[in-house]
């Protein structure tokens, strides 16, 4: 997503906010409402609903999220019996996007629109309380986050930033506080093999510290934690998330039953084709605090940019017209084009004509690499005296320590493949050299593509 596109998204959202703000409510009591929805979606591009994977490798993302809540605002009597549902059904559409700069700074926007709401009015303590009855724009959210430590795919990545909510919604429809909110935050995430984790801690400043229906509003401490299982070459993420907040200003009791909102959700995200990602989840609130729905359902559709396709970050040499991507022998392809073997032995190495392919940020070999590895295996079988050092190389993008580790794991995965297919492990060594021995410049994508490679270096025979 370019800066011009990002600015266009902000313009459209601002115009929409202005149109919704033209609504004027004639009932004085309705102006005492507040932003009841406690669900704040993750910035676009995250494989979580609330949390963030801190994947800042691409240019950004854009998408839409559907958020339905059943009974997020209910008045209960002293015995815990329901008296009235001021907000019975509330359906938000979140339009948003993010722009990533230098793989480190992310600017984001989220525009919530309550497309359907209904509820019933009530009188509590002699005070008339109106219900949500109409569509309304929510508070526009802007955010900026900076990655401080680590790279996506490592066990620990840390970031810090802030969110700001502009009062573009309507208090009368429970979509705004009527004043700005600010939330400095710290974020963490990581990947441990097939599992991922994430956490968020924020201090949400709300200028309102009054009470609504006897319950205090005010500034809050927000926290969230979750994780998931990553499968299908990293294209699938499945797991739970737990998030909540507790007010601590005004008359609120921090971590008190009436001032603390806690929710859970369980869902999945899947990269269906190319860079299109869909997500679906379900959850609900724990307890009777304002903003904790009995049920929440989520659906998302996003476009996620990346430096390379999500499903296959590969070490690929430029395509050549005289290559045929199948076969191990010589000969001539259809149409008279010369055909070259996938692997040949030189004085110093077993040279492969097509680079091996791996899943994104993973040492998992893609199935299309089998043909190249079979060609290498055939040479090793025909020359039992050969010993080989398998070297993994990366480009210079990202953390050097992470690149060293990734290249070592990929080299080891290649060695394991050969051993599983009959090559004696004693004939093989593996090593990861990261970005220490580039073939070309790392300033261009073509140069970086050449630097991402696996080399089969011939070793001298044992004494």
QUIVEN-V462631 format. One record per residue. N is the residue number from 1. RES is the residue in one letter. SS is DSSP state (helix for helix, strand for strand, loop for the rest). PSI is psi in degrees with one decimal (none if undefined). Layout:
n,res,ss,psi
N,RES,SS,PSI
N,RES,SS,PSI
This chain:
n,res,ss,psi
1,X,loop,125.0
2,X,loop,167.3
3,X,helix,-36.2
4,X,helix,-42.4
5,X,helix,-42.3
6,X,helix,-41.7
7,X,helix,-36.7
8,X,helix,-41.2
9,X,helix,-43.1
10,X,helix,-39.0
11,X,helix,-46.9
12,X,helix,-42.5
13,X,helix,-41.0
14,X,helix,-40.6
15,X,helix,-43.7
16,X,helix,-40.5
17,X,helix,-40.8
18,X,helix,-40.3
19,X,helix,-43.3
20,X,helix,-32.6
21,X,loop,-7.0
22,X,loop,-16.5
23,X,loop,131.9
24,X,loop,126.3
25,X,loop,132.3
26,X,loop,-9.6
27,X,loop,120.3
28,X,helix,-38.0
29,X,helix,-23.7
30,X,helix,-18.8
31,X,helix,1.1
32,X,helix,5.5
33,X,loop,177.7
34,X,loop,173.7
35,X,loop,100.8
36,X,loop,-28.6
37,X,loop,118.6
38,X,loop,-4.1
39,X,loop,120.1
40,X,loop,109.9
41,X,loop,152.7
42,X,loop,161.4
43,X,loop,148.8
44,X,loop,138.1
45,X,loop,-8.7
46,X,loop,141.2
47,X,loop,17.7
48,X,loop,167.5
49,X,loop,-37.9
50,X,loop,-39.1
51,X,loop,178.9
52,X,loop,131.6
53,X,loop,-7.9
54,X,loop,42.0
55,X,loop,97.5
56,X,loop,32.8
57,X,loop,-28.9
58,X,loop,-159.2
59,X,loop,-16.1
60,X,strand,-165.2
61,X,strand,163.7
62,X,strand,148.9
63,X,strand,-176.1
64,X,strand,143.3
65,X,strand,133.4
66,X,strand,127.5
67,X,strand,110.7
68,X,strand,131.3
69,X,strand,135.5
70,X,strand,117.1
71,X,strand,60.3
72,X,strand,-16.3
73,X,strand,102.3
74,X,strand,139.0
75,X,strand,124.3
76,X,strand,151.3
77,X,loop,-177.4
78,X,loop,-25.7
79,X,loop,0.9
80,X,loop,11.0
81,X,loop,141.3
82,X,strand,130.3
83,X,strand,-43.2
84,X,strand,144.8
85,X,strand,94.9
86,X,strand,-35.0
87,X,strand,106.8
88,X,strand,-52.3
89,X,strand,132.8
90,X,strand,118.2
91,X,strand,117.0
92,X,strand,144.7
93,X,strand,123.1
94,X,strand,115.1
95,X,strand,131.8
96,X,strand,171.3
97,X,strand,164.7
98,X,strand,148.6
99,X,strand,124.9
100,X,strand,131.2
101,X,strand,128.7
102,X,loop,27.5
103,X,loop,22.5
104,X,loop,-39.8
105,X,strand,131.7
106,X,strand,128.9
107,X,strand,133.7
108,X,strand,156.8
109,X,strand,143.5
110,X,strand,125.3
111,X,strand,104.5
112,X,strand,137.4
113,X,strand,119.0
114,X,strand,102.2
115,X,strand,-18.3
116,X,strand,132.4
117,X,strand,146.6
118,X,strand,162.3
119,X,loop,-173.6
120,X,loop,138.2
121,X,loop,161.9
122,X,strand,165.5
123,X,strand,120.4
124,X,strand,120.0
125,X,loop,32.1
126,X,loop,-2.5
127,X,strand,123.1
128,X,strand,131.7
129,X,strand,124.7
130,X,loop,169.2
131,X,loop,161.2
132,X,loop,125.4
133,X,loop,-3.4
134,X,loop,158.8
135,X,loop,151.7
136,X,strand,150.7
137,X,strand,143.9
138,X,loop,-172.5
139,X,loop,122.9
140,X,strand,130.0
141,X,strand,127.3
142,X,strand,147.1
143,X,strand,153.0
144,X,strand,131.5
145,X,strand,143.9
146,X,strand,127.4
147,X,strand,125.6
148,X,strand,-34.4
149,X,strand,140.4
150,X,loop,167.3
151,X,loop,151.2
152,X,loop,134.0
153,X,loop,-14.4
154,X,loop,164.2
155,X,loop,-26.9
156,X,loop,123.1
157,X,strand,132.3
158,X,strand,144.7
159,X,strand,160.5
160,X,strand,153.8
161,X,strand,-157.4
162,X,strand,151.2
163,X,strand,146.5
164,X,strand,129.6
165,X,strand,124.1
166,X,strand,142.5
167,X,loop,68.7
168,X,loop,-5.3
169,X,loop,-168.0
170,X,loop,123.4
171,X,helix,-34.8
172,X,helix,-21.9
173,X,helix,15.9
174,X,loop,36.1
175,X,loop,8.2
176,X,loop,154.0
177,X,loop,-16.3
178,X,loop,3.4
179,X,loop,162.0
180,X,loop,152.3
181,X,strand,147.8
182,X,strand,138.0
183,X,strand,95.7
184,X,strand,145.4
185,X,strand,158.3
186,X,strand,135.9
187,X,strand,146.2
188,X,strand,151.1
189,X,strand,166.6
190,X,strand,166.5
191,X,strand,129.5
192,X,strand,90.8
193,X,loop,-126.3
194,X,loop,0.9
195,X,strand,150.0
196,X,strand,155.1
197,X,strand,160.1
198,X,strand,153.7
199,X,strand,154.9
200,X,strand,137.4
201,X,strand,126.4
202,X,strand,150.3
203,X,strand,110.7
204,X,strand,111.0
205,X,strand,122.6
206,X,strand,125.3
207,X,loop,-21.2
208,X,loop,128.0
209,X,loop,27.0
210,X,loop,-172.3
211,X,strand,152.2
212,X,strand,121.9
213,X,loop,40.3
214,X,loop,0.3
215,X,strand,133.3
216,X,strand,139.6
217,X,loop,170.3
218,X,loop,-178.9
219,X,loop,151.5
220,X,strand,156.4
221,X,strand,123.2
222,X,strand,139.8
223,X,strand,150.0
224,X,strand,147.0
225,X,strand,149.1
226,X,strand,-178.4
227,X,strand,-175.6
228,X,strand,170.3
229,X,strand,132.6
230,X,strand,124.3
231,X,strand,-179.9
232,X,loop,54.2
233,X,loop,32.9
234,X,loop,0.9
235,X,loop,-15.2
236,X,strand,135.8
237,X,strand,125.1
238,X,strand,130.3
239,X,strand,175.8
240,X,strand,160.0
241,X,strand,143.2
242,X,strand,128.7
243,X,strand,154.5
244,X,strand,169.9
245,X,strand,156.3
246,X,strand,128.4
247,X,strand,148.7
248,X,loop,7.0
249,X,loop,173.6
250,X,loop,-134.3
251,X,loop,10.3
252,X,loop,145.4
253,X,loop,114.5
254,X,loop,129.7
255,X,loop,16.1
256,X,loop,159.2
257,X,loop,-37.2
258,X,loop,-12.6
259,X,loop,7.4
260,X,strand,126.7
261,X,strand,126.6
262,X,strand,134.3
263,X,strand,157.8
264,X,strand,156.1
265,X,strand,151.2
266,X,strand,128.8
267,X,strand,-174.3
268,X,strand,148.3
269,X,strand,140.7
270,X,strand,130.8
271,X,strand,102.6
272,X,strand,-54.0
273,X,strand,133.9
274,X,loop,-115.4
275,X,loop,20.1
276,X,strand,126.5
277,X,strand,133.7
278,X,strand,152.3
279,X,strand,151.1
280,X,strand,140.0
281,X,strand,168.0
282,X,strand,146.8
283,X,strand,-157.0
284,X,strand,174.3
285,X,strand,159.4
286,X,strand,110.8
287,X,loop,-174.3
288,X,loop,20.8
289,X,loop,152.3
290,X,loop,130.2
291,X,loop,-6.1
292,X,loop,103.0
293,X,loop,157.4
294,X,loop,-30.6
295,X,strand,140.2
296,X,strand,135.7
297,X,strand,139.6
298,X,strand,144.1
299,X,strand,138.1
300,X,strand,151.3
301,X,strand,122.4
302,X,strand,154.4
303,X,strand,123.7
304,X,strand,120.2
305,X,loop,158.7
306,X,loop,160.0
307,X,loop,-31.4
308,X,loop,163.9
309,X,loop,141.0
310,X,loop,-37.5
311,X,loop,-11.7
312,X,loop,85.6
313,X,loop,114.0
314,X,strand,159.7
315,X,loop,96.4
316,X,loop,130.0
317,X,loop,158.4
318,X,loop,145.6
319,X,loop,146.8
320,X,loop,138.2
321,X,loop,-26.0
322,X,loop,17.1
323,X,loop,142.0
324,X,loop,124.0
325,X,loop,16.1
326,X,loop,162.9
327,X,loop,159.0
328,X,loop,-14.3
329,X,loop,-179.0
330,X,loop,-162.4
331,X,loop,-165.4
332,X,strand,133.7
333,X,loop,171.5
334,X,helix,141.0
335,X,helix,1.5
336,X,helix,2.4
337,X,loop,136.9
338,X,strand,145.6
339,X,loop,133.3
340,X,loop,146.4
341,X,loop,152.6
342,X,loop,-22.2
343,X,strand,135.9
344,X,strand,151.0
345,X,strand,128.7
346,X,loop,-171.0
347,X,loop,-25.2
348,X,loop,-14.9
349,X,strand,168.9
350,X,strand,107.5
351,X,strand,129.4
352,X,strand,136.2
353,X,loop,-22.8
354,X,loop,129.2
355,X,loop,153.7
356,X,loop,151.8
357,X,strand,138.6
358,X,strand,158.6
359,X,loop,160.3
360,X,loop,126.4
361,X,loop,40.6
362,X,loop,159.4
363,X,loop,13.4
364,X,loop,118.5
365,X,strand,136.1
366,X,loop,153.1
367,X,helix,-29.2
368,X,helix,-8.3
369,X,helix,-12.1
370,X,helix,-37.9
371,X,helix,-42.1
372,X,helix,-44.3
373,X,helix,-31.9
374,X,helix,-36.4
375,X,helix,-39.4
376,X,helix,-44.0
377,X,helix,-40.0
378,X,helix,-40.5
379,X,helix,-42.6
380,X,helix,-33.0
381,X,helix,-36.4
382,X,helix,-19.4
383,X,loop,78.3
384,X,loop,-12.3
385,X,loop,-11.8
386,X,loop,141.0
387,X,strand,143.6
388,X,strand,137.4
389,X,strand,116.0
390,X,strand,117.9
391,X,strand,130.4
392,X,strand,135.9
393,X,strand,148.4
394,X,loop,174.0
395,X,loop,-175.2
396,X,loop,8.9
397,X,loop,132.4
398,X,loop,-173.6
399,X,loop,127.0
400,X,helix,-40.5
401,X,helix,-39.2
402,X,helix,-41.2
403,X,helix,-39.6
404,X,helix,-45.7
405,X,helix,-44.3
406,X,helix,-43.2
407,X,helix,-35.6
408,X,helix,-42.6
409,X,helix,-36.6
410,X,helix,-40.8
411,X,helix,-40.9
412,X,helix,-35.6
413,X,helix,-37.0
414,X,helix,-43.6
415,X,helix,-41.4
416,X,helix,-38.4
417,X,helix,-45.3
418,X,helix,-39.6
419,X,helix,-42.2
420,X,helix,-23.9
421,X,loop,22.3
422,X,loop,-1.3
423,X,loop,132.6
424,X,loop,127.8
425,X,helix,-26.1
426,X,helix,-16.9
427,X,helix,-1.3
428,X,strand,143.0
429,X,strand,158.1
430,X,strand,149.6
431,X,strand,148.5
432,X,strand,121.3
433,X,strand,1.0
434,X,strand,-130.2
435,X,loop,19.9
436,X,loop,-24.0
437,X,loop,71.0
438,X,loop,147.9
439,X,loop,-23.9
440,X,loop,-179.7
441,X,loop,149.3
442,X,loop,10.8
443,X,loop,-10.5
444,X,loop,156.1
445,X,helix,-37.5
446,X,helix,-40.9
447,X,helix,-41.6
448,X,helix,-35.5
449,X,helix,-38.1
450,X,helix,-33.2
451,X,helix,-23.5
452,X,loop,108.1
453,X,strand,165.9
454,X,strand,131.2
455,X,strand,135.6
456,X,strand,89.3
457,X,strand,129.4
458,X,strand,135.3
459,X,strand,152.8
460,X,loop,150.6
461,X,loop,151.9
462,X,loop,151.1
463,X,loop,none
